[in-house]
């Protein structure tokens, strides 16, 4: 019997409606930060337990 796929513990899926709301909020925050000269960086969303 094949294993059922699942997401990592402590994470969740977002519906299209939830993503639209989240994107609006993040876009607004990003625009304000940009006005004040901040630049975006991106870091890994998961790390090894040993770090």
C-alpha distance matrix in Angstrom:
0.0 3.8 6.6 9.2 12.4 15.4 19.0 20.8 22.4 25.9 25.3 25.1 25.0 28.4 29.0 31.5 34.3 33.7 33.7 37.0 38.6 37.4 38.6 42.0 42.4 41.4 43.6 46.5 46.2 45.9 49.0 51.0 50.1 51.1 54.4 55.1 54.3 50.8 48.4 44.6 42.4 38.7 36.9 33.3 31.2 29.3 30.8 29.9 30.3 33.1 35.4
3.8 0.0 3.8 6.4 9.0 12.3 15.8 17.8 19.8 23.2 22.4 22.1 21.9 25.3 26.1 28.5 31.4 30.7 30.5 33.8 35.5 34.1 35.2 38.6 39.1 38.0 40.1 43.1 42.7 42.3 45.5 47.5 46.5 47.4 50.8 51.5 50.6 47.2 44.7 40.9 38.7 35.0 33.3 29.8 27.7 26.0 27.7 27.0 27.7 30.5 32.6
6.6 3.8 0.0 3.8 6.3 9.0 12.5 14.3 16.1 19.5 18.9 18.9 19.2 22.7 23.9 26.6 29.3 28.3 28.1 31.6 33.0 31.5 32.7 36.2 36.4 35.2 37.6 40.5 39.9 39.6 42.9 44.7 43.7 44.8 48.2 48.7 47.9 44.4 42.0 38.3 36.0 32.3 30.5 26.9 24.7 22.8 24.5 23.9 24.4 27.4 29.4
9.2 6.4 3.8 0.0 3.8 6.4 10.2 12.6 14.4 17.5 16.5 15.9 15.9 19.4 20.4 23.1 25.8 24.8 24.9 28.3 29.6 28.3 29.7 33.1 33.3 32.4 34.8 37.6 37.2 37.1 40.3 42.1 41.3 42.5 45.7 46.4 45.8 42.4 40.2 36.4 34.5 30.8 29.2 25.8 23.3 21.9 24.0 24.0 24.6 27.8 29.4
12.4 9.0 6.3 3.8 0.0 3.8 7.1 9.9 12.4 15.2 13.7 13.3 13.1 16.6 17.9 20.5 23.3 22.2 21.9 25.4 26.8 25.3 26.5 29.9 30.2 29.1 31.3 34.2 33.8 33.5 36.7 38.6 37.7 38.8 42.1 42.8 42.1 38.7 36.4 32.6 30.7 27.0 25.6 22.2 19.7 18.6 21.0 21.3 22.3 25.5 26.8
15.4 12.3 9.0 6.4 3.8 0.0 3.8 6.7 8.8 11.5 10.1 9.9 10.5 14.3 16.2 19.1 21.6 19.9 19.9 23.5 24.5 22.7 24.3 27.7 27.6 26.5 29.1 31.8 31.2 31.2 34.5 36.1 35.2 36.5 39.8 40.3 39.8 36.3 34.3 30.5 28.6 25.0 23.4 20.2 17.3 16.2 18.8 19.3 20.0 23.5 24.6
19.0 15.8 12.5 10.2 7.1 3.8 0.0 3.8 6.5 8.5 6.7 7.1 8.3 12.1 14.7 17.6 19.9 17.8 17.5 21.2 22.0 19.8 21.4 24.8 24.5 23.2 26.0 28.6 27.7 27.7 31.1 32.6 31.6 33.0 36.3 36.7 36.1 32.7 30.7 27.0 25.1 21.5 19.9 16.8 13.7 12.9 15.7 16.8 17.6 21.2 21.8
20.8 17.8 14.3 12.6 9.9 6.7 3.8 0.0 3.8 6.3 5.8 8.2 10.5 14.1 17.2 20.1 22.1 19.5 19.1 22.9 23.2 20.7 22.4 25.8 24.9 23.4 26.4 28.8 27.4 27.5 31.1 32.3 30.9 32.5 35.8 35.8 35.2 31.6 29.7 26.1 23.9 20.3 18.2 14.9 11.8 10.2 12.7 13.5 14.0 17.7 18.4
22.4 19.8 16.1 14.4 12.4 8.8 6.5 3.8 0.0 3.8 5.6 8.3 11.6 14.9 18.1 21.3 22.7 19.9 20.1 23.8 23.6 21.1 23.3 26.4 25.1 24.0 27.3 29.3 27.7 28.2 31.8 32.6 31.3 33.4 36.5 36.2 36.0 32.3 30.9 27.3 25.3 21.9 19.6 16.7 13.4 11.7 13.8 14.5 14.0 17.8 18.6
25.9 23.2 19.5 17.5 15.2 11.5 8.5 6.3 3.8 0.0 3.8 6.9 10.7 13.3 16.8 19.9 20.9 17.7 18.0 21.6 20.9 18.3 20.8 23.6 22.0 21.0 24.5 26.2 24.5 25.3 28.9 29.4 28.2 30.5 33.4 33.1 33.1 29.5 28.4 25.0 23.2 20.1 18.1 15.7 12.1 11.2 13.6 15.1 14.6 18.3 18.4
25.3 22.4 18.9 16.5 13.7 10.1 6.7 5.8 5.6 3.8 0.0 3.8 7.2 9.9 13.5 16.4 17.8 14.7 14.6 18.4 18.1 15.5 17.7 20.8 19.6 18.5 21.8 23.8 22.5 23.1 26.6 27.6 26.5 28.5 31.5 31.6 31.5 28.0 26.6 23.0 21.5 18.2 16.7 14.4 10.7 10.7 13.9 15.9 16.3 20.0 19.7
25.1 22.1 18.9 15.9 13.3 9.9 7.1 8.2 8.3 6.9 3.8 0.0 3.8 6.6 10.0 13.2 14.5 11.7 12.1 15.8 15.7 13.7 16.1 19.1 18.4 17.8 20.8 22.9 22.2 22.9 26.2 27.4 26.8 28.7 31.5 32.0 32.1 28.8 27.5 23.9 22.8 19.8 18.9 16.9 13.2 13.8 17.2 19.5 20.0 23.7 23.3
25.0 21.9 19.2 15.9 13.1 10.5 8.3 10.5 11.6 10.7 7.2 3.8 0.0 3.8 6.7 9.8 11.7 9.5 9.6 13.3 14.0 12.5 14.4 17.5 17.5 17.1 19.6 22.0 21.9 22.4 25.3 27.0 26.7 28.2 31.1 32.0 32.1 29.0 27.4 23.9 23.1 20.1 19.9 18.0 14.6 15.8 19.4 21.8 22.9 26.4 25.9
28.4 25.3 22.7 19.4 16.6 14.3 12.1 14.1 14.9 13.3 9.9 6.6 3.8 0.0 3.8 6.6 8.0 5.8 6.1 9.6 10.3 9.3 11.3 14.1 14.5 14.5 16.9 19.1 19.4 20.1 22.8 24.5 24.7 26.1 28.7 30.0 30.3 27.5 26.2 22.8 22.7 20.1 20.5 19.3 16.0 17.9 21.7 24.4 25.6 29.0 28.1
29.0 26.1 23.9 20.4 17.9 16.2 14.7 17.2 18.1 16.8 13.5 10.0 6.7 3.8 0.0 3.8 5.4 5.1 6.1 8.7 10.0 10.4 12.0 14.3 15.4 16.1 17.8 19.9 20.9 21.7 23.9 25.8 26.5 27.7 30.1 31.7 32.2 29.6 28.3 25.1 25.3 22.9 23.7 22.6 19.5 21.5 25.3 28.0 29.2 32.7 31.8
31.5 28.5 26.6 23.1 20.5 19.1 17.6 20.1 21.3 19.9 16.4 13.2 9.8 6.6 3.8 0.0 3.8 5.5 5.0 6.2 8.8 9.8 10.3 12.3 14.3 15.0 16.0 18.3 19.9 20.3 22.0 24.3 25.3 26.1 28.3 30.4 30.8 28.5 27.2 24.2 24.8 22.8 24.1 23.4 20.7 23.2 27.0 29.9 31.5 34.8 33.7
34.3 31.4 29.3 25.8 23.3 21.6 19.9 22.1 22.7 20.9 17.8 14.5 11.7 8.0 5.4 3.8 0.0 3.8 5.4 5.2 6.5 8.7 10.0 10.9 12.8 14.4 15.4 17.0 18.8 20.0 21.4 23.3 24.7 25.8 27.6 29.7 30.5 28.5 27.7 24.9 25.9 24.2 25.6 25.3 22.5 25.1 28.8 31.8 33.2 36.5 35.2
33.7 30.7 28.3 24.8 22.2 19.9 17.8 19.5 19.9 17.7 14.7 11.7 9.5 5.8 5.1 5.5 3.8 0.0 3.8 5.5 5.2 6.1 8.6 10.0 10.8 12.2 14.1 15.6 16.7 18.1 20.0 21.6 22.6 24.1 26.1 27.7 28.6 26.3 25.6 22.7 23.5 21.7 22.8 22.5 19.5 22.1 25.7 28.8 29.9 33.2 31.9
33.7 30.5 28.1 24.9 21.9 19.9 17.5 19.1 20.1 18.0 14.6 12.1 9.6 6.1 6.1 5.0 5.4 3.8 0.0 3.8 5.4 4.9 5.9 8.4 9.8 10.2 11.7 13.9 15.1 15.7 17.7 19.8 20.6 21.6 24.0 25.7 26.2 23.9 22.8 19.8 20.6 18.8 20.3 20.1 17.5 20.4 24.1 27.3 28.9 32.0 30.4
37.0 33.8 31.6 28.3 25.4 23.5 21.2 22.9 23.8 21.6 18.4 15.8 13.3 9.6 8.7 6.2 5.2 5.5 3.8 0.0 3.8 5.5 5.2 6.2 8.8 10.0 10.4 12.3 14.4 15.1 16.3 18.6 20.0 20.8 22.6 24.8 25.6 23.7 22.9 20.3 21.8 20.5 22.5 22.8 20.5 23.7 27.3 30.7 32.3 35.3 33.5
38.6 35.5 33.0 29.6 26.8 24.5 22.0 23.2 23.6 20.9 18.1 15.7 14.0 10.3 10.0 8.8 6.5 5.2 5.4 3.8 0.0 3.8 5.5 5.2 6.4 8.7 10.0 10.8 12.6 14.3 15.5 17.1 18.6 20.0 21.6 23.5 24.8 22.8 22.6 20.2 21.8 20.8 22.6 23.2 20.7 23.8 27.3 30.7 32.0 35.0 33.1
37.4 34.1 31.5 28.3 25.3 22.7 19.8 20.7 21.1 18.3 15.5 13.7 12.5 9.3 10.4 9.8 8.7 6.1 4.9 5.5 3.8 0.0 3.8 5.4 5.2 6.1 8.4 9.9 10.6 12.0 14.1 15.6 16.5 18.1 20.1 21.6 22.5 20.2 19.7 17.1 18.3 17.2 18.9 19.5 17.0 20.2 23.6 27.1 28.5 31.4 29.4
38.6 35.2 32.7 29.7 26.5 24.3 21.4 22.4 23.3 20.8 17.7 16.1 14.4 11.3 12.0 10.3 10.0 8.6 5.9 5.2 5.5 3.8 0.0 3.8 5.4 5.1 5.8 8.4 9.8 10.1 11.9 14.1 15.1 15.9 18.1 20.1 20.7 18.6 17.8 15.3 16.9 16.0 18.3 19.3 17.4 20.9 24.3 27.9 29.7 32.3 30.2
42.0 38.6 36.2 33.1 29.9 27.7 24.8 25.8 26.4 23.6 20.8 19.1 17.5 14.1 14.3 12.3 10.9 10.0 8.4 6.2 5.2 5.4 3.8 0.0 3.8 5.6 5.2 6.2 8.7 9.9 10.6 12.5 14.3 15.3 16.8 19.0 20.2 18.6 18.5 16.6 18.9 18.7 21.1 22.5 20.7 24.2 27.5 31.1 32.8 35.4 33.1
42.4 39.1 36.4 33.3 30.2 27.6 24.5 24.9 25.1 22.0 19.6 18.4 17.5 14.5 15.4 14.3 12.8 10.8 9.8 8.8 6.4 5.2 5.4 3.8 0.0 3.8 5.5 5.2 6.3 8.6 10.0 10.9 12.4 14.3 15.7 17.3 18.8 16.9 17.2 15.4 17.6 17.5 19.7 21.2 19.4 22.8 25.9 29.5 30.9 33.4 30.9
41.4 38.0 35.2 32.4 29.1 26.5 23.2 23.4 24.0 21.0 18.5 17.8 17.1 14.5 16.1 15.0 14.4 12.2 10.2 10.0 8.7 6.1 5.1 5.6 3.8 0.0 3.8 5.4 5.1 6.0 8.5 10.0 10.5 12.0 14.3 15.6 16.4 14.2 14.0 11.8 13.8 13.8 16.2 17.9 16.5 20.1 23.0 26.8 28.4 30.7 28.1
43.6 40.1 37.6 34.8 31.3 29.1 26.0 26.4 27.3 24.5 21.8 20.8 19.6 16.9 17.8 16.0 15.4 14.1 11.7 10.4 10.0 8.4 5.8 5.2 5.5 3.8 0.0 3.8 5.5 5.0 6.1 8.7 9.9 10.4 12.4 14.6 15.3 13.7 13.4 11.9 14.6 15.1 18.0 20.0 19.1 22.8 25.7 29.5 31.4 33.5 30.9
46.5 43.1 40.5 37.6 34.2 31.8 28.6 28.8 29.3 26.2 23.8 22.9 22.0 19.1 19.9 18.3 17.0 15.6 13.9 12.3 10.8 9.9 8.4 6.2 5.2 5.4 3.8 0.0 3.8 5.4 5.2 6.4 8.7 9.9 10.9 13.0 14.6 13.6 14.3 13.5 16.5 17.5 20.3 22.6 21.5 25.2 27.9 31.7 33.3 35.4 32.6
46.2 42.7 39.9 37.2 33.8 31.2 27.7 27.4 27.7 24.5 22.5 22.2 21.9 19.4 20.9 19.9 18.8 16.7 15.1 14.4 12.6 10.6 9.8 8.7 6.3 5.1 5.5 3.8 0.0 3.8 5.5 5.2 6.2 8.6 10.0 11.1 12.7 11.0 12.0 11.2 14.0 15.2 17.8 20.3 19.4 23.0 25.4 29.2 30.6 32.5 29.6
45.9 42.3 39.6 37.1 33.5 31.2 27.7 27.5 28.2 25.3 23.1 22.9 22.4 20.1 21.7 20.3 20.0 18.1 15.7 15.1 14.3 12.0 10.1 9.9 8.6 6.0 5.0 5.4 3.8 0.0 3.8 5.5 5.2 6.1 8.7 10.1 10.6 8.8 9.0 8.1 11.3 12.9 16.0 18.7 18.4 22.1 24.5 28.3 30.1 31.8 28.8
49.0 45.5 42.9 40.3 36.7 34.5 31.1 31.1 31.8 28.9 26.6 26.2 25.3 22.8 23.9 22.0 21.4 20.0 17.7 16.3 15.5 14.1 11.9 10.6 10.0 8.5 6.1 5.2 5.5 3.8 0.0 3.8 5.5 5.1 6.3 9.0 10.0 9.6 10.4 10.7 14.3 16.3 19.5 22.4 22.2 25.9 28.3 32.0 33.9 35.6 32.5
51.0 47.5 44.7 42.1 38.6 36.1 32.6 32.3 32.6 29.4 27.6 27.4 27.0 24.5 25.8 24.3 23.3 21.6 19.8 18.6 17.1 15.6 14.1 12.5 10.9 10.0 8.7 6.4 5.2 5.5 3.8 0.0 3.8 5.4 5.1 6.7 9.0 8.9 11.0 11.9 15.4 17.6 20.5 23.5 23.3 26.9 28.9 32.7 34.3 35.8 32.5
50.1 46.5 43.7 41.3 37.7 35.2 31.6 30.9 31.3 28.2 26.5 26.8 26.7 24.7 26.5 25.3 24.7 22.6 20.6 20.0 18.6 16.5 15.1 14.3 12.4 10.5 9.9 8.7 6.2 5.2 5.5 3.8 0.0 3.8 5.4 5.3 6.5 5.3 7.7 8.8 12.1 14.8 17.5 20.8 21.0 24.5 26.3 29.9 31.6 32.8 29.4
51.1 47.4 44.8 42.5 38.8 36.5 33.0 32.5 33.4 30.5 28.5 28.7 28.2 26.1 27.7 26.1 25.8 24.1 21.6 20.8 20.0 18.1 15.9 15.3 14.3 12.0 10.4 9.9 8.6 6.1 5.1 5.4 3.8 0.0 3.8 5.3 5.1 5.2 6.6 8.5 12.2 15.1 18.4 21.8 22.4 26.0 27.7 31.4 33.4 34.5 31.1
54.4 50.8 48.2 45.7 42.1 39.8 36.3 35.8 36.5 33.4 31.5 31.5 31.1 28.7 30.1 28.3 27.6 26.1 24.0 22.6 21.6 20.1 18.1 16.8 15.7 14.3 12.4 10.9 10.0 8.7 6.3 5.1 5.4 3.8 0.0 3.8 5.6 7.5 9.9 12.2 15.9 18.9 22.0 25.4 25.9 29.4 31.2 34.8 36.6 37.7 34.3
55.1 51.5 48.7 46.4 42.8 40.3 36.7 35.8 36.2 33.1 31.6 32.0 32.0 30.0 31.7 30.4 29.7 27.7 25.7 24.8 23.5 21.6 20.1 19.0 17.3 15.6 14.6 13.0 11.1 10.1 9.0 6.7 5.3 5.3 3.8 0.0 3.8 5.8 9.2 12.0 15.3 18.5 21.2 24.8 25.5 28.8 30.1 33.7 35.3 36.1 32.6
54.3 50.6 47.9 45.8 42.1 39.8 36.1 35.2 36.0 33.1 31.5 32.1 32.1 30.3 32.2 30.8 30.5 28.6 26.2 25.6 24.8 22.5 20.7 20.2 18.8 16.4 15.3 14.6 12.7 10.6 10.0 9.0 6.5 5.1 5.6 3.8 0.0 3.8 6.5 9.9 13.0 16.6 19.4 23.1 24.3 27.6 28.7 32.2 34.1 34.7 31.0
50.8 47.2 44.4 42.4 38.7 36.3 32.7 31.6 32.3 29.5 28.0 28.8 29.0 27.5 29.6 28.5 28.5 26.3 23.9 23.7 22.8 20.2 18.6 18.6 16.9 14.2 13.7 13.6 11.0 8.8 9.6 8.9 5.3 5.2 7.5 5.8 3.8 0.0 3.8 6.7 9.6 13.1 15.8 19.5 20.6 23.8 25.0 28.4 30.3 31.0 27.4
48.4 44.7 42.0 40.2 36.4 34.3 30.7 29.7 30.9 28.4 26.6 27.5 27.4 26.2 28.3 27.2 27.7 25.6 22.8 22.9 22.6 19.7 17.8 18.5 17.2 14.0 13.4 14.3 12.0 9.0 10.4 11.0 7.7 6.6 9.9 9.2 6.5 3.8 0.0 3.8 6.7 10.3 13.3 17.0 18.5 21.7 22.9 26.4 28.6 29.3 25.8
44.6 40.9 38.3 36.4 32.6 30.5 27.0 26.1 27.3 25.0 23.0 23.9 23.9 22.8 25.1 24.2 24.9 22.7 19.8 20.3 20.2 17.1 15.3 16.6 15.4 11.8 11.9 13.5 11.2 8.1 10.7 11.9 8.8 8.5 12.2 12.0 9.9 6.7 3.8 0.0 3.8 6.8 10.2 13.6 14.9 18.3 19.8 23.4 25.7 26.7 23.4
42.4 38.7 36.0 34.5 30.7 28.6 25.1 23.9 25.3 23.2 21.5 22.8 23.1 22.7 25.3 24.8 25.9 23.5 20.6 21.8 21.8 18.3 16.9 18.9 17.6 13.8 14.6 16.5 14.0 11.3 14.3 15.4 12.1 12.2 15.9 15.3 13.0 9.6 6.7 3.8 0.0 3.8 6.7 10.4 12.2 15.3 16.5 19.9 22.4 23.2 19.9
38.7 35.0 32.3 30.8 27.0 25.0 21.5 20.3 21.9 20.1 18.2 19.8 20.1 20.1 22.9 22.8 24.2 21.7 18.8 20.5 20.8 17.2 16.0 18.7 17.5 13.8 15.1 17.5 15.2 12.9 16.3 17.6 14.8 15.1 18.9 18.5 16.6 13.1 10.3 6.8 3.8 0.0 3.8 6.9 8.7 11.9 13.4 16.9 19.6 20.7 17.8
36.9 33.3 30.5 29.2 25.6 23.4 19.9 18.2 19.6 18.1 16.7 18.9 19.9 20.5 23.7 24.1 25.6 22.8 20.3 22.5 22.6 18.9 18.3 21.1 19.7 16.2 18.0 20.3 17.8 16.0 19.5 20.5 17.5 18.4 22.0 21.2 19.4 15.8 13.3 10.2 6.7 3.8 0.0 3.8 6.3 8.8 9.8 13.3 15.9 16.9 14.0
33.3 29.8 26.9 25.8 22.2 20.2 16.8 14.9 16.7 15.7 14.4 16.9 18.0 19.3 22.6 23.4 25.3 22.5 20.1 22.8 23.2 19.5 19.3 22.5 21.2 17.9 20.0 22.6 20.3 18.7 22.4 23.5 20.8 21.8 25.4 24.8 23.1 19.5 17.0 13.6 10.4 6.9 3.8 0.0 3.8 5.5 6.8 10.3 13.2 14.7 12.4
31.2 27.7 24.7 23.3 19.7 17.3 13.7 11.8 13.4 12.1 10.7 13.2 14.6 16.0 19.5 20.7 22.5 19.5 17.5 20.5 20.7 17.0 17.4 20.7 19.4 16.5 19.1 21.5 19.4 18.4 22.2 23.3 21.0 22.4 25.9 25.5 24.3 20.6 18.5 14.9 12.2 8.7 6.3 3.8 0.0 3.8 7.0 10.6 12.8 15.2 13.3
29.3 26.0 22.8 21.9 18.6 16.2 12.9 10.2 11.7 11.2 10.7 13.8 15.8 17.9 21.5 23.2 25.1 22.1 20.4 23.7 23.8 20.2 20.9 24.2 22.8 20.1 22.8 25.2 23.0 22.1 25.9 26.9 24.5 26.0 29.4 28.8 27.6 23.8 21.7 18.3 15.3 11.9 8.8 5.5 3.8 0.0 3.8 7.0 9.3 11.9 10.7
30.8 27.7 24.5 24.0 21.0 18.8 15.7 12.7 13.8 13.6 13.9 17.2 19.4 21.7 25.3 27.0 28.8 25.7 24.1 27.3 27.3 23.6 24.3 27.5 25.9 23.0 25.7 27.9 25.4 24.5 28.3 28.9 26.3 27.7 31.2 30.1 28.7 25.0 22.9 19.8 16.5 13.4 9.8 6.8 7.0 3.8 0.0 3.8 6.4 8.3 7.0
29.9 27.0 23.9 24.0 21.3 19.3 16.8 13.5 14.5 15.1 15.9 19.5 21.8 24.4 28.0 29.9 31.8 28.8 27.3 30.7 30.7 27.1 27.9 31.1 29.5 26.8 29.5 31.7 29.2 28.3 32.0 32.7 29.9 31.4 34.8 33.7 32.2 28.4 26.4 23.4 19.9 16.9 13.3 10.3 10.6 7.0 3.8 0.0 3.8 5.4 5.8
30.3 27.7 24.4 24.6 22.3 20.0 17.6 14.0 14.0 14.6 16.3 20.0 22.9 25.6 29.2 31.5 33.2 29.9 28.9 32.3 32.0 28.5 29.7 32.8 30.9 28.4 31.4 33.3 30.6 30.1 33.9 34.3 31.6 33.4 36.6 35.3 34.1 30.3 28.6 25.7 22.4 19.6 15.9 13.2 12.8 9.3 6.4 3.8 0.0 3.8 5.6
33.1 30.5 27.4 27.8 25.5 23.5 21.2 17.7 17.8 18.3 20.0 23.7 26.4 29.0 32.7 34.8 36.5 33.2 32.0 35.3 35.0 31.4 32.3 35.4 33.4 30.7 33.5 35.4 32.5 31.8 35.6 35.8 32.8 34.5 37.7 36.1 34.7 31.0 29.3 26.7 23.2 20.7 16.9 14.7 15.2 11.9 8.3 5.4 3.8 0.0 3.8
35.4 32.6 29.4 29.4 26.8 24.6 21.8 18.4 18.6 18.4 19.7 23.3 25.9 28.1 31.8 33.7 35.2 31.9 30.4 33.5 33.1 29.4 30.2 33.1 30.9 28.1 30.9 32.6 29.6 28.8 32.5 32.5 29.4 31.1 34.3 32.6 31.0 27.4 25.8 23.4 19.9 17.8 14.0 12.4 13.3 10.7 7.0 5.8 5.6 3.8 0.0
